[in-house]
């Protein structure tokens, strides 16, 4: 006979699938000798059987429940529905907690008959009546599905009639009146009297829990989160204990360590003669847990012992609920405690130092979503509460920023120079806005997704950004934004949270968190476990310095185009673009050359002998041309050209789908001189740094947007020719020439591409874009909707699409390494900083991931976690 | 010992790899008893050995050449360089003929000593001198690499000094003077006397042929055409025969059948006392070959016998060169004869009817590039010669068209209504131009590639189109075009050739070719061999009728959006797009519904029970909105909206990369009512046609742009719901719901997609676009350049990229059929009409290909060819 019902003594924390999370933990605590109110769990299999049997509880399950109830009464020496009166709680407990499911019914077992006896045993009729009132209300709404307002109306009218303010002030008489009115509601709504048989109450509650597994909200939630329908929920039936039966009773909540700082000190509150909900409700002020020692030293010590035991047992800081019933200490719940980012780090390091955890376990356990908080500003929580939230965009780059809004890069710069805090607000940003982005505290855009220009650049700068905020109507020419009724003009304050995507109207102070020593310790441990290295995407020497500060092993992506926008270079670039002949183009490029060389020298000097992977020019040329009439006129004047010539050049470069147009290596092939000058600048910069410092820089030259081996072959040959010319003595013997793998076709012919490549770097942004056919610039709204509808589990630009894009990546790696077994392979798309993606990349045996400098620490931890997990799963397989 | 040298008696047509094409054919003719001047071939292996040996002819090869030369002298009873004098020709002959390689040296073996004897044996000193003069010139330029102008100057100055006009009029004395001057040039340029030793002449010529295999032009040609370097070239050494040694000598060229009409009659010309080049030069008028009978009946009969023998032997119409030397008939060359499209068809059918060929061979042999000529107009060749060609664009849709140029759809329509011939000229076309395209004779655009809007729509209409003509500067607002010095205004005549991409200024008459009975016979044979069916892409009832006329088995792609542009529908579509609520949108769609239903009814009625695969709305909505200010104002008035509201709607829909934006099934998911109304129109149309005709229509509903199984699952469920509602009696029980496979990701997850699809239709245009990252609208110029540079072998939008896109298609088919073994799979991209692509698709076991109606005949033949080849290769394998 299959066992469907398990006494707490029969379960363990390993039995989550069968007993649900709550049931497994109650059993576990019970079995390590902690004082848990007795009870039993009805398994998830019983739930599945219930649905198989057309929503009836089978005789087999019933007989086991009956037996468990019998046993429970014996254990606690009480009588269910009799005297001394045993009351129980009935709680759902699935493996994964799900909103919309039935949660809890307390005080089950009470009826008109045993009420007196129960009152006598607790010494308070008012208490007993209040329990009964609550029970009818909970059972009525949850089991009988009577809308809650029916009960609320009654209690409110009784309070009103009797000038009573809080529930606590209701007298016995009031409660009796409420109970009789509640019962009348039950009759009126269901046609039957309120159930008086405790056993029938119990079975009705169990059925209600089972049924809630398949209510609409739960089904929708499962569908969206890809939770299988067949895992089912367990039901926990547990003896009630009461903290509000007198001054020797009480209740409290503690953390085993300080959840804000991580300090090793029990932390929490308690209230005597109170129920759990009283602590939360805030009507009486709870006391600091340390005061419990003077109230009841024995209980206090038991709490300390339990806390210590649980921490050691679960190897993690615990969040514990306890109740004292007439001097007896009970544990009601334990779970891993939520904690701040700072506490996360400190607890992890302390646990290792205290010998409670191995380093790899500490790392595997880390909740990396907290790491961002350590590296970015946060809003003052109190001020934030009072600030109106007006819109929700995409959390494009984490952090919090507040400032006056300006609508163009120039105004932002001017305001910032005056010392103002500024937020740059644009429909969408383009490379022309870079200087404004540098000066702003944060960036807000109405269009574009997680990998739009604004998002990518902001993350690179570690700057807060909310992108794709469709709710906001931005009018750049009138310099104002509209959101609902709010109209904000240039100079008005807003605050944006790049971690949540929320936008607030007004000023909210922000605070920074300093990086602790523990953080450094943890990061260093992490690196010892990782099998992938973490590189940074860094375009400037500032980026490079940040990259080193955050522990990047090198630069995995240095985009040369961003250099083109600074100072006077843009003029020369524009001159190059409008050139009619190869000679003119070369002359313009020669003017850019010294700038590029100096930029590279600075980066090489900063990075020493670490590798610096430089991508040759990638974006379509029109990105370098002005879009507004004023700017066009200015450009014509500067270049000494007719305005019509400039306009014609801009028109000629216009493309309907620029992302799939003339960019990347296609530019390099059509205009050989562009890549040749860049290669010359890189190689000469390296040679000069070598000359000046004695250290051999380690540049790598990367060809973007390759779709066929032929393209790479042609361009590699040209770079090699430049190398031979510029470095005839071959001082940079190790110079590598590699390619981005970002066009789906490149994955399909990766073996042939590998013939001409020293390394592959997956550009997962473009690869995702083309594999899915989702324009990075346009698909923000669509993707949000898809995620909301459950068509997509997650934005594939944030976390790699393992099924689709991942298959292409795998294929490319296999093909590439079939040609060159030692081919170095990394990734430099935005997903390089995402935890799930990193775990996936780790399974593919990549050499490195590269991400924005500010995401490097998280990526280092994620890489370490992935390696530890991979090791563990191998160990298990072996 | 390896055999490097083969007497003609030792070779055969199967030995092309070793002997080259020319050598193998000379041997073949020789062996079937035809009178070929004796000779031998030095094999391609000898060429490779030559390069392996650092460009020296090995002793082994040398000894074999010497022996062959000895044998040749014995065979013909002449003495090489002696008396009677044997002269030879030396010709290259690779497996694949290549421009830039050395071609021919004639009269080799002549020197100062044997000249007299040679003159005596031919009876003409002038003739002998002319031969010697030509030999020195050819040998000097080809073997000694002396620039040709050195020789040209001498001959011209002699003519000038002596008032001689043609070479024929040069006297013996003139020739002697020329020869001595030629020799002086040789000394001056090389430092040595002109070689007098015939054997040394021969070896120098052989080395020159070998070396030319690796000259720059040949190497480049091989690289571009992916011809392996190691196949090498053979060298043919053959006894010279002369048609110009008197009135009993002569020369001629004949086709075994009429190359224009295919009629079974020997066709060609001859000249007595002449050399081959005299026939071509046109100084004397050649005579019709039939007159040879009276000149030399014996020779004439030998020619007829040879022609018949060669036709039967090669199973194809032959193009033959012959020479009569002093009454003796020699064959110098035979090859498959080039012929017109009409002749191609007639010859193929006649050969089968004459029992010379099996049907499948006739089909396998067909040169399909000629088929287009049969279906499209051609220019009058004589007028064309005198018409200036001003530009070259892409041959987007075959045919020839002439007319006055107009720059917008409205003007085109007006002019066409007045009876004018019109060419629509646009920078690029959009769906708004459809009516203009219908009225125009042809379409010329400056932008866009082979699958741009103009190209696709024109091919669908069977209308001539030249797209992506970058040379032309089109100014739509000033209504004029500039090309070089030419300025053309509205109303000026141009002529465009969509088969070649050429653009001419002025009017050129065009002619149509009627389809012959033979053509129908051939097409019917073809269908019996094909394993894939050919469907047509057809959006209207006119298209559907064309599809049937050209033998399509059904409609493989019916695009519903084109229906939206006609009449008043566009207004309702626009109303739908600017709707703010679901209700407004539904109301607007209800107005479109009757139009759509009527359109479908017409198509279903035309197609009977054949399948009609209808794609639900695919393009981004902004394509339906006006772009010009005037049109925007008009739209605002018609819809009774503020102009600013219309502008805002247009702006909101603007996308940076619309091809990867909100289109296809994404629209269907975000606006369920759009697909629901379309499904309703399709199903009700089918039910009404069934009611009216008693025939059950066979509609198939296709969801475009699917990237994940979830998208298809959601939309399929909605279509099924509409079906259940509209057709409760399930009269259309066979209704299939399928999907386009056109997003790379769909290929990668095709097994999951197949769970929800009754069929797959590969949209190879979009699939190519995204796999390559080549925007169809923008990449025309880039792709031309890539093809020119040899980076791409062929435009992947014209002929499927088997290596990249093909791999994805294969994967999708495997995955799809792993889920559903009987899954119907077809293709409906532009490559569905391309011969090489069809052959590739045939190997993938596709059920059908679908292409424009006008490409159906060619596709049917291509499918048949592919099946015949596949069968043959299987047979060989077995």
Interface residues (C-beta under 8 A of the other chain):
Chain A: X655 X656 X657 X658 X659 X660 X661 X662 X666 X669 X670 X705 X707 X708 X710 X711 X714 X743 X744 X745 X748 X749 X766 X769 X770 X771 X772 X773 X774 X775 X777 X778 X779 X781 X782 X785 X786 X789 X790 X791 X792 X801 X803 X804 X805 X807 X808
Chain B: X655 X656 X657 X658 X659 X660 X661 X662 X666 X669 X670 X705 X707 X708 X710 X711 X714 X743 X744 X745 X748 X749 X766 X769 X770 X771 X772 X773 X774 X775 X777 X778 X779 X781 X782 X785 X786 X789 X790 X791 X792 X801 X803 X804 X805 X807 X808
